């Protein structure tokens, strides 16, 4: 405009960069398959259709399809078998997998066993309380008592007794009746059980496993918890479970150790323990 004394600003000939959709073709395919797996359209343990059939469903290149498989395999939703009998097997998420990955996180943060025990002692008693409030609480209590009687028959076998005792706590968590609570507390229970079974194997080797009188204390505590649940006494079930966990978790946590889900070679910890047979 004349008389203003201002020079007009130059208009850039280069267009401003547009925000791009960075989702790759492989990620888009993985997203669709993931939804079908989680929604149950693809059954756990079944195989995905052959590559040729999937390439008809998804108009993508073979490398993109295989990259989608790799994404899902990393997430633990499929297992790719290679070789002549190859195929891609559906693996639905499982609590054990969640426990393993949370355990890796705790391991990497050098979380103490005492810290893990404190968390478990806070939340597991809630599952006993909920079990006692369920309509089938009598059946739950009787089943927990039967498992405890089985453990009592193996007081002399330290490793088998430990396994049956950890099974009691697993079954207690699963009896809560609230799926979210079962999964969240079950993750902690799964991590703890790995630590306890490893501790038991080491304690037996070193001759430091708790005396048989203390094992009888565990049996009595489990029976009292079972009886409270059978009677529908939620408040007592919570109180008894909390007291029992406080009394027993110290055996594993007292060493001052840290949570470990991998052995010294970087592999998942394998506990040398016999499998109990339950009739």
N, C-alpha and C positions, 0 to 999 in steps of 0.2 A: 504494500500500500504506500502510495507516494507520500513523502513528508514524514514518515515514521522514523526513518533512519535505521530501520532493522533489516537485516538480510534474511530472506526466506530460508527456512531450514531445509537441508537436503533430504530427500526421501530415499531411504535405503532400498537398493535394488535386490537385496538378499532377504527372502522371506524369513520370518521368525520361526524357529524350530517348533514343530508340532509335538505334542506329547504322544508318544507311541505306545501301543499295546505290546508289552514285552512278553506276553504269554506265548511260549513256543508251541509249535504243532504237537510235539511230544507231550508237553504239559497238558495241552487241551485233551488229547486222547487219554492220558493218565487220569485226568479229572473225571471224564465220563466213566471209565472203568472203575475208578475208586468209588464213585457214587453207587454203581451197580453192586459192587462188593459189599459196601457198608449197608445198603438197603436190603441185602439178602437175595437180590436177583441172581447173583452168582454164588453158588453154594460152596460152603467151606469144604475143602478137600477135593473139589472137582477140578477139572482142567479147563482152562480157557480154550475156545475153539482154535483150530490151527491158524497159523499166520495167514494162509491164503483166504480163509473165511473172514478173518478180522480185517484184512486189507479191502475186502468187499464192503464191510460195514463202515470202515473209516478210509476215505480216499486220501491216504497219506503214503509216503514212501516207506519202504521196509526199514531203513535206518531209523526213521522217526518212530515207527511202531516199536522197534526194539529198545529205543531210548525210553519210551513210555513204560515198557516192562521193567527197565532198570530203575526208574523212579519208584514204581510200586514195590519193587523188590527191596529197595532201600528202606521203604516205609514198613516193610514186613507184611505187606498185603498179598504178595505172590512169592512163590519160590520157583525159580527157573531151573529146570533140569536140562542139562546139556548132554550131548552125545546121541547115540542111536535111539534111545528111549526118551528123548528129550520131550519137553512140554512145559507149560506154565501152570502151576497148581495154585489154586486160591487158598489163602490162609487168613481167615478172619482174625481180627485182633483178639488177644486173650490176656487175662489178668497177669499171667506169668510173664508175658512179654513186657507189659507195663511195669511190673515190679523190677524186671531186669534193667530197663532203661532208667527208671528212677534210681535204682541202685548204682548204676554207672554215674549218675549225677552226684549222689552222696559220696561215692568213692572219690570222684574227682575233686570234691570240695573238702576232702579229708575229714568228713563228719565222724565224730566220735561215736562209739557204741553206746555210751551213756546218753548221748543226745537222741539217738534212734530209740533207745529204751524209753526215754522220757516221753517221746511222741507217742509211741505204742501204748504206754501206760495211761495216757490221757484219753485215747480214742477207743481202744478195744473194749473197755468196760461198757461203753455205750451199746455195743452190739449185744452183750449179755442182757442189758436192760431191755432192749428192743425184743430180743428173743422171748423173754419172760412175758411180754405184753401181747404176743401173738396168740391167735386162737388155738393153734396147734402146739402150745407151749409144753403140754404134757408129753407129747410124742418127742419133741426136741430134747427135753430133759432126759427121757428114758434112753434115747440114742446116745447122748453124751455120756450117760452113766455106763452104758454097755461098752463104749470105747475105753472108758477109764478102767473098767474091770479087766478088759483085755490087756491094757498097759500094766495093770497090777500083776498079771500072770508072768510078766517078763521083767520083773524088778532086777533080776540078776544079769540081764543082758542090757548093758548100758546104752548101746547104740540103738537097739530096737525100742527100748523104753523111751529114749529121746524122740525117736521118730513118731511113736504113738502119742507122746505128749504134745508134740508140735501139731500133729493131726487134730488133736482135741481143740487147739486154739483156732486152727483153720476152720473146722466145722462150726465152732462157736461164732466166728465172724460170718460165715455163710448162712447162719440161722437168723441173722438180724431181720431179714424180710424186706429191707430197703436196698434196692439194687445199687444205688449210688454209694451208700455207706459200705456195702459189701465190697465194692470195687476199691474204694479209696482206702479203707482199713485193710482190705486184703492185700493191697500193694505193700503197705508197711509190714504186714504179717509175713508176706513172702520174703521180703528182704531180711527180716529178723530171723526167720527160720533158717535161711542160708548161713547166717552168722552162728546160730545156735548149734546146728548140725556140724559145722566145721569145728566149733569149740569142743563139742562132745567127742569127736574123733581124736582131737589133740589131747583132751583131758584123759581119755582112756589110755592112749599111748604113753602118757607121762605118769599114769597112776594117780591122777588128781581129780578123777570124777567124784562128785558128791557121794557121801556114804549112803547106804541103803535106807537108813532112817530118814534122811532128807527126801529120798525118792518116795517113801511112804507119805511124807508130808504133802508132796505134790498130788499123790492119789487122793488123799483126804480133801485137799482144796478143790480138786476137780469134781469130786463127788458132791461137795457142798454147793458148788456153783450149779451143777446139774440139778440138784434137788430144788434149789431156789427157782430155777427156770421152770421145772416141772410143776411147782406149786404156784407159778405165776407171780412170784414175789420179785417184781422188777427192781425195787430199791435195794433189796438184799443181794440180788444177783450182781448189780453194779458194784456194791460195796465189797463183796467177796472177791470179785474178779480184780478189782483195783488192788486190794490187799495182797492177793496171790501174785500178781505181776510185780508188785514192789518187792516182794520177798524173794522172788526167783530170778528176776532179770539181772540182779547183781552178779550172779555166777558168771554170766557171759560178759558183762560190761565192766566188771571190777578190774580187769587186766589193763584198762586204760587204752585198749586198742581202738582202731578205727574201722569204719565200714569198708569191707572189701568184697566185691562180687567177682573179681578176677584173681587168678592165682599169680604166682611170680612170673609165669611165662606169658601172661596176658590172655589166658583162656578162662572161660567160665569155670568157676569153682565146682569141682566134682567131689561130692562127699562119699567116702567109702562106707555105705550103710546098707544093710539088708532091707529088702522090701517086706513089710508086714503083710501077712495074708489074713483077710478079714472074711469071716463067713457070713 
